[in-house]
Amino acid sequence: MKKPEAWLRGAVPGIPQILQPAAHALIQTTEDLHRYMEGFPDEYLWEKVASRAAVGFHLQHMTGVIDRLFTYASGKNLSDAQMEFLKKEGHPDTHLTGEMLIHAFEAKVDEALDIFKLAKEDGLTATRLVGRKQLPSTVLGLYFHAAEHAQRHLGQLLVTVSVLKERKSGN
């Protein structure tokens, strides 16, 4: 029997109530990602549809965005390694597999959920500066944007996966 979506399963243990929607979105993204990527051949990871981003890009980007936004939420600037990861997002790398990219995303979501468990509600409205332009946000804003951004790219990934699977099956 199919279980309900994450947001309909109750609170995620240990996570403050205010962060439950973000936790649910990240959990749901992970679960949906597995379902959408089932049977998707690695040879299609870097193929674009209608000049839009490849599945491999979405997988890398979802992971990278969570990493970067949580870095800003912690009050830090991006490291050289994070900047290098950003530069490589979307560049075809035939050494990577869909399974590897999904595993990296899952690990980043697990890290995010662990950070949520340590969050103090009174610190969530603290101002944080984002990017080179030092644009203002809050810890809470960064956490929520990371979750919704993952959902946004998951939707784009679903369309690309669906089109490529249909195109390659000859239907």
Buried (B, 14 or more C-beta within 10 A) or exposed (E): EEEEEBBEEEEBEEBBEBBBBBBBBBBBBBEBBEEBBEEBEBEBBBBBBEEEBBBBBBBBBBBBBBBBBBBBBEEEEBEEEBEEBBEEBBEEBEEBEBEEBBEBBBEBBEEBBEBBBEBEEEEBEEEBEBEEEEEEBBBBBBBBBBBBBBBBBBBBBBEBBEBBBEEEEEE
